């Protein structure tokens, strides 16, 4: 009689495991989709940052009285500001995505 109840319980456990397997598959698919989306956004940001990097300037005196140096510093400050903005945007998007995922659970 004990063997009968063990088999009955084992069949119930198998049904519950099938449900858990489906949940795990769904979770991994959702996580994969989320990570791929973030990967694309990071690649786009990386491409934008690569486009912002100013070309290396050659050292030496070119007789410009420091005007180009001031312009270069201003351009560098703008570049740094844009990079900070992009990183903040990506971080915010990531945090929002995590919060949405946690709400779904």
N, C-alpha and C positions, 0 to 999 in steps of 0.2 A: 504494500500500500504506500509505503514511504517513497518508493521509486516512482510511482504514478504522480505524486504531487511534485516531485523534483522535475519530472519531464514537463508537467503542466507549467510549472514556474519558469522552466528554461524556455518554453515557447513564448511566454509573455515577455521574457527578457529579450528574446530575439526580435520581437515586434518593436520594443522600445529602442533597441539598438538601431533598427532600420530608421526610425524617426530621428535619432541622434545623428546618424550618418547623413541623412538629408539636410539636417541643420548645419552640419560641418561643411558640406559641399556648398551650400548657399552662402555661408559665411566666407569661405575661401574665395568664391567667385566675386562676392561683393568687395572683399578686401583687395583682390587683384585689380578690379575695375577702379577702385579708389586710388590705389598706388600708381596705376598706369596714367590716370588723369593728373596726378601730382607730378609724375615724371615729365609729362608733356609740358606742364606749366613751368617746371624748373628748367627744362631745356630752352623754352622760349625766353625765360629770364636770363639764362646763361648767354644766349645769343645776343640779347639786348645789351648785356654788360660787356660782352666782347666787342660790340660795336661802339661802345662808349669810351673804350680805353684809347686815350690819345696816343698818337705815334711818338716814339722816343725822339727827343730832341738831341741834336749833336751839341757837344760842349764846345765852347769857344766864344770869343767876342765877335759879334757881328755889327757892332756900332749902332745899336737901336736905342740907346739911352734907357734901357729897362722897361720900355713900353710893352714889348712882347712878353716879358717875364710877368708883368702885371696881368696881361690878358690870359696868359697860361695859368696863372694862379686862380683867376676867376673861373676859367673853364674847368679847372680841376675841382673847385668848390662846387660848381654846378653838377659835375659828374658824380661827386661823392653824394650830394644831396639826392640825385636821381636814384643812385644805387640803394641808398638807405630807404627811400620811398618804396622801391620795388621789393626789397627784402621785407619791409613791414607789411606790404600788401600780401606777399606770399605767406608770411607767418600768420596773418589774420585769416587768409583763406584756409590754411591748414587747421587752425584752431576751430574755425566754424565747421569744417568738415568733420573733425573729431567730435564736436559737440552734437552734430546731427546724427552721427553714427551711434553715439551713446544714447541719444533720445530714442532711436529705433529699437535698441535693446530693451 
